[in-house]
Amino acid sequence: MPDTTPATGPTGPTLNDFASFYLYGLTNNPYQQSADIAKFGELYNLVIGAHGGLSIGSSFHPYQLLNPAGVSVWYTAFAQFYAQPNRIEMFGEMTLEQAQFLVAPPASFAEFNVWPDTRLTSTENPVFSRYIPFVLPFLVRKSPDALRWDAEFAAADGDRERLGWYLEAVKQAIQFVQPAPAIVLGFGEFDEQHPEGLIERFMSYREMLK
């Protein structure tokens, strides 16, 4: 009987290999889906750049991003990716070739689940019934290199006029899933330990919308 333990195959990447990012903005219909791989690829390249990862084929209201159990849409997207029998090869392509993939939006996130932080409800802030928040999520392979969004802002030194062409390009790139009158407000990283940070981003625009 051999005295060594048989080698086991690699189990694949973990959620710690990824970071959760999002575009956020305002619209009249936050929950819209698309299976257009090419369009999601264009948007991903424009916002994320040369980093492997996943697009999720839907935009969401912030209160759709966490289910009643507290599981995020990013975690669920990772679980869908991890369930693929070729996940090792896919992860290798993300790492070596900066490949990107599209995952279907989990149906379980179609329902609203208002968080303890209720500031985006129309009852608490009626302005958000006219200008409805939306989020487009991305799950991105971690890398020391800057994301495209951050690189463009750094190159323009935060000057909105110099960024005009880029922000307009992003606005046009989301049309397939968030058509006019949707507007993009910004980009951020989602912290599952402090999800209220996402709500703060929308609240920072509240006074301008009144």
Backbone torsions as a table, in degrees:
resi	resn	phi	psi	omega
1	MET	NA	128.9	-176.7
2	PRO	-66.9	146.7	-178.5
3	ASP	-99.8	16.0	177.1
4	THR	-116.6	151.5	179.3
5	THR	-83.9	128.6	179.2
6	PRO	-56.4	141.1	178.7
7	ALA	-69.0	141.6	177.3
8	THR	-106.1	152.7	179.6
9	GLY	-70.0	158.3	179.0
10	PRO	-63.5	142.9	-178.1
11	THR	-88.9	-12.5	176.3
12	GLY	101.8	-177.6	-177.0
13	PRO	-69.5	165.6	175.0
14	THR	-117.5	169.1	179.0
15	LEU	-62.0	-26.8	179.0
16	ASN	-67.0	-13.3	176.7
17	ASP	-80.6	-3.9	-174.5
18	PHE	-125.9	158.6	173.1
19	ALA	-125.0	148.9	-175.4
20	SER	-101.7	116.3	-179.4
21	PHE	-121.3	168.2	179.2
22	TYR	-159.9	146.8	161.2
23	LEU	-89.2	145.1	176.8
24	TYR	-136.5	152.1	-178.1
25	GLY	-169.2	-161.3	-177.3
26	LEU	-127.5	147.1	-173.8
27	THR	-156.4	-176.5	171.9
28	ASN	-107.9	-5.6	-179.7
29	ASN	-151.5	93.0	-171.4
30	PRO	-73.3	-27.6	-173.2
31	TYR	-100.7	96.2	179.4
32	GLN	-136.5	142.1	-175.2
33	GLN	-114.9	157.6	172.8
34	SER	-154.0	146.3	174.6
35	ALA	-113.1	20.6	-177.2
36	ASP	-79.4	96.1	-176.4
37	ILE	-61.0	-41.4	-177.7
38	ALA	-64.4	-43.8	-178.8
39	LYS	-67.8	-40.6	176.2
40	PHE	-64.1	-35.8	177.4
41	GLY	-63.2	-42.6	178.1
42	GLU	-62.8	-44.1	179.5
43	LEU	-64.8	-42.9	179.6
44	TYR	-60.5	-46.8	-179.7
45	ASN	-62.4	-36.1	-177.7
46	LEU	-72.6	-35.9	-175.1
47	VAL	-97.6	-44.2	-176.1
48	ILE	-93.3	-43.5	179.9
49	GLY	87.5	-149.7	-173.5
50	ALA	-81.4	67.7	177.2
51	HIS	-138.0	132.4	176.9
52	GLY	-68.4	154.1	178.0
53	GLY	165.7	-162.4	-174.4
54	LEU	-127.6	136.2	163.6
55	SER	-97.2	150.0	176.5
56	ILE	-110.7	126.4	-167.4
57	GLY	-74.3	48.1	-179.5
58	SER	-165.1	153.8	163.1
59	SER	-100.8	156.3	-173.9
60	PHE	-137.8	153.4	162.5
61	HIS	-74.6	146.5	179.2
62	PRO	-51.8	-33.7	-179.1
63	TYR	-78.5	7.0	171.0
64	GLN	-103.8	-2.8	-172.9
65	LEU	-80.4	-19.8	177.8
66	LEU	-124.7	132.6	176.7
67	ASN	-83.0	174.3	-177.2
68	PRO	-58.0	-23.1	178.1
69	ALA	-84.3	-2.8	-180.0
70	GLY	87.0	8.3	179.2
71	VAL	-83.3	133.0	-175.7
72	SER	-87.9	161.1	176.6
73	VAL	-64.9	-28.9	177.6
74	TRP	-69.0	-42.6	178.5
75	TYR	-63.0	-41.9	-179.1
76	THR	-66.6	-36.8	175.9
77	ALA	-63.2	-40.6	177.1
78	PHE	-63.1	-41.5	179.8
79	ALA	-61.6	-38.5	177.0
80	GLN	-64.0	-43.3	177.6
81	PHE	-62.7	-44.7	-176.8
82	TYR	-65.2	-27.1	-179.5
83	ALA	-74.0	-11.4	-179.9
84	GLN	-71.8	131.5	-179.2
85	PRO	-62.8	-22.5	-179.7
86	ASN	-104.0	28.1	-176.1
87	ARG	-60.6	-32.6	179.8
88	ILE	-63.3	-45.5	178.9
89	GLU	-65.4	-41.3	179.2
90	MET	-62.4	-43.1	179.9
91	PHE	-65.3	-37.3	176.0
92	GLY	-61.6	-40.3	177.8
93	GLU	-66.7	-37.6	175.8
94	MET	-61.1	-39.9	-175.0
95	THR	-76.9	-46.3	-172.8
96	LEU	-90.4	-31.2	-174.9
97	GLU	-117.2	3.8	-177.9
98	GLN	54.9	36.5	-179.1
99	ALA	-68.0	150.3	177.7
100	GLN	-126.6	147.8	-178.1
101	PHE	-132.4	157.8	178.7
102	LEU	-111.1	129.6	175.6
103	VAL	-112.8	146.3	-179.7
104	ALA	-68.6	143.6	178.7
105	PRO	-66.0	130.4	179.6
106	PRO	-62.5	126.4	-177.3
107	ALA	-61.5	-27.4	-177.8
108	SER	-66.8	-11.6	-179.3
109	PHE	-99.3	13.1	178.1
110	ALA	-71.6	-27.6	-177.0
111	GLU	-84.5	146.9	174.4
112	PHE	-75.2	141.6	176.3
113	ASN	-137.3	91.2	-174.9
114	VAL	-64.2	130.3	-178.9
115	TRP	-77.1	168.9	171.4
116	PRO	-56.2	-31.5	174.2
117	ASP	-83.6	103.5	-170.9
118	THR	-99.0	16.9	-172.0
119	ARG	-66.6	-17.8	178.8
120	LEU	-92.2	3.0	177.2
121	THR	-76.6	150.6	179.7
122	SER	-67.8	-25.1	178.2
123	THR	-66.2	-43.8	-177.5
124	GLU	-81.6	-37.3	179.6
125	ASN	-137.9	89.7	-176.0
126	PRO	-55.4	-24.2	-178.9
127	VAL	-59.0	-27.3	-178.5
128	PHE	-83.0	5.2	168.3
129	SER	-92.0	-19.8	176.0
130	ARG	-94.3	-41.0	176.4
131	TYR	-113.5	95.9	-169.4
132	ILE	-90.6	128.0	-179.5
133	PRO	-65.9	143.3	170.4
134	PHE	-136.9	158.5	179.6
135	VAL	-136.1	137.4	171.3
136	LEU	-113.9	110.3	-174.2
137	PRO	-90.0	149.8	174.8
138	PHE	-136.1	140.0	173.7
139	LEU	-111.1	115.8	-166.3
140	VAL	-118.6	132.8	174.3
141	ARG	-59.0	126.9	-178.0
142	LYS	-64.3	141.7	-178.6
143	SER	-157.7	149.2	177.2
144	PRO	-72.5	-15.0	-177.8
145	ASP	-76.7	147.7	-178.5
146	ALA	-67.4	146.5	172.2
147	LEU	-73.3	157.8	-177.0
148	ARG	-57.9	-44.8	-179.2
149	TRP	-56.9	-49.9	-178.8
150	ASP	-63.6	-39.0	-179.2
151	ALA	-65.3	-39.9	179.6
152	GLU	-66.3	-41.3	179.1
153	PHE	-67.3	-38.0	178.4
154	ALA	-65.5	-41.6	-179.0
155	ALA	-65.1	-33.0	179.9
156	ALA	-89.8	-1.7	-179.7
157	ASP	55.0	35.8	178.0
158	GLY	74.1	5.7	-178.7
159	ASP	-76.5	112.5	-176.0
160	ARG	-63.7	-31.5	179.1
161	GLU	-67.0	-42.5	178.5
162	ARG	-68.8	-23.8	-179.9
163	LEU	-88.5	-3.9	-173.0
164	GLY	-53.4	-45.8	-178.0
165	TRP	-63.3	-38.5	-177.0
166	TYR	-70.9	-46.5	-179.5
167	LEU	-63.7	-35.4	176.5
168	GLU	-66.7	-38.3	178.1
169	ALA	-63.6	-40.8	177.7
170	VAL	-65.1	-44.0	178.5
171	LYS	-57.0	-43.6	179.5
172	GLN	-68.9	-34.1	-175.9
173	ALA	-70.8	-22.4	180.0
174	ILE	-89.6	-3.3	-172.9
175	GLN	-57.4	-30.7	-176.5
176	PHE	-69.4	-21.6	-179.6
177	VAL	-122.2	-23.4	175.0
178	GLN	-136.4	80.7	-178.3
179	PRO	-71.8	169.6	175.8
180	ALA	-52.4	140.3	17.0
181	PRO	-93.4	22.9	-178.3
182	ALA	-60.6	141.3	174.7
183	ILE	-129.2	147.1	177.7
184	VAL	-94.1	129.3	177.6
185	LEU	-96.9	-34.9	-177.0
186	GLY	177.1	-163.5	-173.2
187	PHE	-144.7	142.5	-179.4
188	GLY	-156.0	176.1	175.6
189	GLU	-109.9	131.7	-177.8
190	PHE	-85.1	128.9	177.6
191	ASP	-107.1	109.0	-176.4
192	GLU	-66.3	-21.9	177.5
193	GLN	-79.5	-22.6	-178.8
194	HIS	-137.9	66.7	-176.8
195	PRO	-63.8	-19.6	180.0
196	GLU	-62.6	-18.0	176.5
197	GLY	-59.3	-33.2	177.0
198	LEU	-66.4	-42.6	179.6
199	ILE	-64.3	-37.7	177.9
200	GLU	-57.8	-36.2	-179.7
201	ARG	-61.9	-42.2	177.6
202	PHE	-70.6	-38.8	-179.0
203	MET	-62.9	-27.9	-179.7
204	SER	-66.3	-15.5	179.1
205	TYR	-102.6	-3.3	-171.2
206	ARG	-57.2	-47.8	-175.9
207	GLU	-64.0	-33.1	179.4
208	MET	-67.9	-25.8	-174.1
209	LEU	-86.0	-14.9	-176.0
210	LYS	-74.0	NA	NA
